[in-house]
Amino acid sequence: MKIQGAHTLVCGAGGFIGGHLVNSLYAAGAASVRAVDVKPIDEWYQVNKKADNSVLDLQLREACMEAAAGTDAVCQLAADMGGMGFIENNKALCMLSVLTNTHMLVAAREHGVKRFFYSSSACVYNGEKQTSYDVIPLKEEDAYPALPEDGYGWEKLFSERMCRHYREDFGLDSRVARFHNVYGPFGTWDGGREKAPAAIIRKVLQAKVTGKHEIEIWGDGHQTRSFMYIDDCTKGILDIFHSNILEPINLGTSELVTINQLVDLVEDIAQIKLKRNYNLSAPRGVNGRNSDNTLIRKYLNWEPSISLREGMAKTYEWIEQQMLAGVASK
């Protein structure tokens, strides 16, 4: 099916990616968008006034039934999650998202939804394949044998299987993308749920404003990651939604950097050099993680390609504006 002319539900629309996705759906010609989140609307990252904006707790089956009624397509992004600090310290909360995903699948089937998109994560990948800083890019098959990130990764892997079995057993046409570290404007940049790009930008800006030219880095700075700018993410979601790709697929850049190199980049944008203090007891995640984009290039003749420098410069500018205006991160 096509988004153009469809009545689409976005679960987790008050979140970072969800807010951007609602805008992208309208730009793609969606007939209507029902935007749903558990947070009060004044706490949403973005609010599109054209959308049917609702506050519902999608961990509850009844709320999922209400949200899915009258829709053609579901984009299920709702989850209790954040950066590595949150994921490592809130495993039970992360796993409770299984209620949202399961109940949304039940509701989608009940209401005859034509297509169901589920946002999974690179945290599903086997941890034994991510022990080296010089990591080999992760192929989709590397999720098995299963040894995902404890808590959050297990929940995502289970929900992927639920999507598969709802397609096989009940005919609910599902698509699954494994996100790799999404960042950009209108995201969390403080408070404990932020991810590395936003956290580093905030720390560099704070050092610049206060004149205390130091920065704390979690781990030894040699951890390697790839980071995908939000515009690539929303394009990838829509392309995968429209595709015939049945298996879970990577959605991330293959531009691998160390955390130290990410700090170098932000320092260069800010035109400042900082003393680095390494917190070796802080949450740091796996040593290395990168996206193998062989399959997405094969199926879509495309892969996320906005450079880290371009994306980080835009994100830096937005966070700087928020900090100077005294606006707290949501």
Secondary structure, DSSP 8 states (H G I E B T S, - for coil): --STT-EEEEETTTSHHHHHHHHHHHHTT-SEEEEEESS-GGGSS---TTSEEEE--TTSHHHHHHHHTT-SEEEE------SHHHHHH-HHHHHTHHHHHHHHHHHHHHTT-SEEEEEEEGGGS-GGGS-SSS---B-GGGG-S----TTHHHHHHHHHHHHHHHHHHH--EEEEEEE--EE-SSS--SSS---HHHHHHHHHHHHHHHS--EEEEES-S--EE--EEHHHHHHHHHHHHHS---S-EEES----EEHHHHHHHHHHHHT---EEEEETTS----SB--B--HHHHHHHS------HHHHHHHHHHHHHHHHHTT----
